Amino acid sequence: MPGTSTAVDVPPRAAGSAVFLGVRHHSPACARLVGRAIGELRPAYVLVEGPADMNDRLDELLLGHRLPVAVFSHYRDDTRVATSWAPLCDYSPEWVALRAGRASGAEVRFIDLPSWHPAFAERADRHTNRYADAEARYARATERLCAHFAVDSVDALWDGLFEVTDGRDGAGGTDGADGSGSPDGTDSLGAEVDLRARLDAYFELVRGDAEADPGDRAREEYMASWVRAAVARAGERPVLVVTGGFHQPALRALSAREDGRVGTPPWPEVPAPPEGAVGGSFLVPYSFRQLDAFAGYQSGMPSPGYYQRLWEDGPHAAAQGLLRSVAERLRTRGIPASTADLIAARGLAQGLALMRGHAYETRVDVLDGLAGALISDDLEQPLPWTGRGTLGVGAHPVVVEMIAACAGDTEGRLHPDTPLPPLVHDVAEQLARLGLADADGPVRLDLTHADGLTRSQVLHRLRVMGVPGFTRVSGPSDGADPVLTERWEPGSASGREAALIEAGAYGARLDEAASVVLGERAQVAGTDAGPLAGLLFDAVLCGVGPLCDELLETIAAQVGRVPELGPLGEVLTAALGLWRHDRVFGVARGPLLGGVVGGATDRVFWLAEGLHGGPGVDFARLRALAAARDVLLHAPELPSVTREAAVGAAARIGRDPRAPADLRGAAFGLRWALGAPDDPATAVQALAATASDTLGDWLAGLFALAREEVTAETAGDGEPLIDVLDGVVSAMTEGDFLTGLPALRQAFAFFPPRERERIAERLLRRRGKHGSARSLLRTTADPLLLARARALEENVALLLDRHGLGAVR
């Protein structure tokens, strides 16, 4: 398909023709142009870029909502999950086209593919804005334009070319709901024709000869079929087509193409989700914060608060209003902003506008003036309005407030008659029944009582779905945690309705929706054991009944493919704690949870036996082996690995010279803990004879798996291990001892203070000394520092002796 077309737009009042208006989403200038075009043309049809599956619900969309609102669309099948938003605000050209078109008596239709359609699947983000600017994906032309006009960003370029130009001072959209009038009540036909010509030239240049991606091509073919069908039915009246400007050149060419049909072409069929898939659309409240590019929004104009003022009051008032808003925010937050500073900022903004050839101060002129007057520090990052993207970490506080003032704090609200998904009503009923709807203070729950547990499960289901309103302050952190109460703090309910409407994509009931969310998280986690541990406990906290069983089956299958030993241990520890100790959630000794425990234990031994590596202690893998030990001691019926097989695997690991030292020590400790110890003297002495720097690593593994056995008076038929270790350490040279000391200290950190004191007492008795063992553990300085000081003194003495300067000793 060609990127440009030689087709010429029809005269404004030609009969039986299509008039194409290419717009930038959320542009006040384009919104005014759309309103005036509808007032002048009185078209038979107004066709708007938007999801065609909403055509039967336009009455719902045009209820008396407080904007901004958005059409939220969702889709889910076995292979793909997609959600998108199509936001509308007062100055969105699409919104003006819908309202003004309906008011003029035209038939209004959305003509784009539904948001779930595979044409949108190529977009990188599964959570996307339908109106994400296509020109941002084909940016070479806009980059050349920015360079030609010496501006930093497409937004600054757009303002100078279209938003803030001559002949448009004053209110922009106050003389009618459709924004069709001019500020002074008279239309400026010349200005309108000039604006249309400049827009056409801009979008032709942006599209250029770029080859659209397959998704854009499919959408443009579909939209063109709507245009052809409308023109065939319009009779003597024109058809107005309002789409993103990037699509306009292609739509002109495609709509003029004959399709070979005889007679009137049918209206295009609206695609339905394939069988087995779940999809739909609902209206949701939106906010200016969500609509702001600096918060991550992908489309149209940034700084919605500023452009709302521009739409209502014109550029002069918008510039003054932005200056006042910034000053108010700075003073409210205690950031200095004197009257002299603001006068200087105003003067700088006016000067910049004159220098840049702007008829009035643009948004960037005002922001640059404020930055020049109020920021004297060296900035560590570029000013955000010189590009597009979210604010970076460490942004200057004045810049943060300037961006917030530009965005505004307007929040949309749906009309009371707006249909809502069943989940919204289900949650409202449950919160009211459980006394949580109007909570104005902390909510304390006793999880041992049925009522407290039920309320906890409802709050956790809302939490995992991201619905605001309550924050968990305290409660059990895992299945073995003895805490049996929870405390929740009520917070702002702002955004709760929108979040619940969006969560309605997952199910009609709260328990169903929560289980689907958790299942989706499990799919995303795959074999990444890190998220699986938290997911497992979340599933238990939500108590989603039979649906939780499906999730546990999924996790049991996934732990058998986890590639790393350490993260797998987190899942095993969480599952074993719930299986053994749960007294609240009703999952103790459950077969499905037992399947997770057994599968994870088998996987631990499979991974451990093939693990090779260098020095150092990996505490995560030691915890994994400790959890597997506990399973074999307390739940041996769950894994397929028997105690005898585990002892054999540990023996092979202990003999493998390529295995990490800490893992070999842990294998020795595992055999000991399972009742099949080796001679500790032989094992420790053999290790000490080979590498003193790995002795501490080996001991760390041993202590992690068999700490209680180590502190026993005897170990099998041999000498107590502590005595053997004392002999090995005492026989070390000074250099070997200093090399191994950090790892030795790390290893003995596995013992709590009381056990370390018992070890010190034994060492004193072994040497025939009397004194306080506790005092040995309370040095006046860091033992490592003392050891380094002693080594330094020894080196100095040797150096002095070498040069004949040593003192008589």
Beta strands, then each sheet from edge to edge (+ up, - down):
strand 1: 18-23
strand 2: 45-51
strand 3: 69-76
strand 4: 81-88
strand 5: 107-112
strand 6: 127-129
strand 7: 239-244
strand 8: 278-285
strand 9: 443-446
strand 10: 470-474
strand 11: 485-490
sheet 1: 1+ 7+ 2+ 5+
sheet 2: 6+ 4+ 3- 8+
sheet 3: 9+ 11- 10+
end
